[in-house]
Every structure is written in C-alpha cells, then in structure tokens.
C-alpha cells in the first residue's frame, strides 16, 4: 500500500506537514465483499450437496431395511422413534404406569401368600398361607425328603 503526502491547509482535517503521511484506505472493502460472496456460495453449495447425500443414503438404506417385528408394528407408523425391545417401564410407547404395575404385583403376591386352596387334591398338595406354613415348620420341623432314583445315581 502506498502512502500519500499531503500538504494542505488545516481546514479539511488532513496533516499540515510534508513529513506526515497516511494511507488513503486501510481495507479494500470490495475484496471483502467478494470473499463474503464466495463464502456464501460455498455454504449454499455444500448445503445442497449434503441434502443430495442424505436423500441418496436414505433411499439406499431403505432398500435393505427389514420389516419391523410385529411388536413394533403395533406401535404405528412412528415405531422408529421408540427404543428397541425390551423397553423399560416409563419410556415413551410403554402403555402402563410403572408405579401401578408395582402396586398390582405386590397386591397379587400378598393375595397369593394368603390364599388357602388345593393344588392337587388327589396327591394331597395344598397351598396354605405363609404364616400358617411357618408355624407348622416351627412346630414339626422340615419334612424329610427321600432322594429320588436319579439323585441316588449321582
């Protein structure tokens, strides 16, 4: 960049002395605009290239895609948005409430522990409440179990 010497009067704001000099412009604005224009074109071109690649790869992958399993097909068209099976409770796509599932399990277990019924009446196998079974074992002890024929061979 060249320097220009100015010997002008004090009236227009330029230096008075012939030893004082300055550059007429520090930055070439026109070249900056060309660089910005070229950068914008490169960004737009790369955007369209990325769209082309995405569409090509989507078609390529969908050709080899296997159909979803029946459990996923029941979820509807957006089955890909859900995580793969088995799903944890509480994730999107899981229809039941985890806390209610736990309450149902605990109440079912409590009911089964307090039920009195015959399992095999002819064989003499009955289901009794756990409290009663613990009392019987405490009074009489564990029943003696005879080894079966397969256990004797070992």
N, C-alpha and C positions, 0 to 999 in steps of 0.2 A: 504494500500500500504506500502510495506516495504521500508526501507531506506538501502542504501548500503554504507559502509565505504570504502573510497579509500585512500590508502597510495601509491601514485605513484609519479613518478618524475614530474617535471614541464613541461616536453617535450610534453605530449599528451593532455594538457589542463584540466586535472582533478585536484581536490584540492590536496594540499600537506599535510595538517594537518589531524590527525586522529579524531579530533573533528568536522571536516567539513564533512557533508553528503548531498546527494541529491537523489531524486527519479530517477530511471532509465528512466521511461516514465511517463508523466503526463496523457496521454489519451490513452485508448485502442482503436486503430484505427479499429481493427477487429470488435469489438462490434458496433461501429458507422456504419460501412458498413452493418452489419446485420440489424440494426434498419432502415437504409435508404432503404434497400431491402424490408423489411416488410412493410414500409410505401408506397413504390411504388406499391407493390402487393395490398395493401388495397385500394389505389386510383384507380387502374385499375379495381379491383373487384367492387367497388362502381360505377364506370362509367358504367360498363356493367349492373349492377342492375338497374341503372337509365334509361338506354336505354330500358331494358325489361319493366319497369313500364310505360314508355312513350308510347311504342307500344301497350301495353295492354290497357291503358286508352284511347288511340286514337281509337282503334277498338271498345271499349265499348261505347264511346260517339257517334261514327259514326253510330252505330246500332239504336240509339234512335233519331237521328237527323231528323228533319222535312225538307222537301224540301224548298228551298228559295222561297219567293214570286216572282211573275212574274216581278216586277220592279227590283229585284235584279238579277234574272236570265238573264235579258237583258245585264247585265254588263259583262257577260262572266264567265270564269272559276274562275277568282280570285275575285269573288264578296265578299268574306270574308275579303279582305284587305280594303274594304271601310267601312266607318262608317254606322250605321243603318239609315234608312229613318226616318224622312225627313232630307236631307242633307243641310247644309248651302252652300251658294254660295262660290265658290273658293276652296272647298275641292277637293281632287282627286276624279275623277269619275263624277264630275259636268261638263257638256259639254260646258256651256255657260260662257261668261265673265261677271262678276258682274257689272263692270262699263258700259258695253254696255247694259245690262239689265236695268240699271237705266236710261241711256240716252233714250232708247226706251220707258220706262214708262213715263218719263217726256214729251217727244215729243208727245206721244199718249194722255196724259192728256191735254196738251196745244191745240192739234188739236180738242179734244172733247169740250173744253171750248170755242173754236172759231167757232164751227160748227153751221150752221143755217139749220134746217130741220124739217119736220113734223114727230112727233112721232105717233100721231093718228089724222089724218086729219078730220075724221068724228066727233070725240069727241072734236076737237079744241085744241089739245095738241101739242105744238110745242117746239122745242129746239132752244134757241137763245143764242148768245154769252153772256158770263158772264157780260161783260162791259155794254151791252145793258140792261140786266136784272137789273143790279144795278141802272142804270139811271131811268128805269121805276119805280122801287120801291121807289127811292128817290123822284120822282115827284108825284106819285099817292099813295104811302104807300103800306103796305102789304094788299093783298086781304083778305076780310072777309071769314072765313071758317065756314060753318054751321056744327054743330055737327051731327054726324050720329046717327042712331037709337040705336046702341049698346052703344055709349057713353052716350046717354041720360039715359039709364037704370042704369048706374053706379052711 
